[in-house]
Amino acid sequence: MMIIQEENRVLREDSTTLQPKIDSLYHHYNISESQVETSVQDYKKDLTKWKEFNTKIMKRLEYLQQKELIKQHQ
């Protein structure tokens, strides 16, 4: 799940820098793109699990957004 969260963070960046960062992310966690895709497919098979996953992602993104806003106002 952490890898998918990190990948989502990286996906918001410029497409010219995107692939090397994703590759670096996979290398850092010692995982392949196909392993990540398999995990995503497993989550999709179980709707409850997928909803829980999405809720965690949303909470994490909200937290990071709030943290960034606080940082900007300091």
Secondary structure, DSSP 8 states (H G I E B T S, - for coil): -HHHHHHHHHHTS-HHHHHHHHHHHHHHTT--HHHHHHHHHHHHH-HHHHHHHHHHHHHHHHHHHHHHHHHHT-
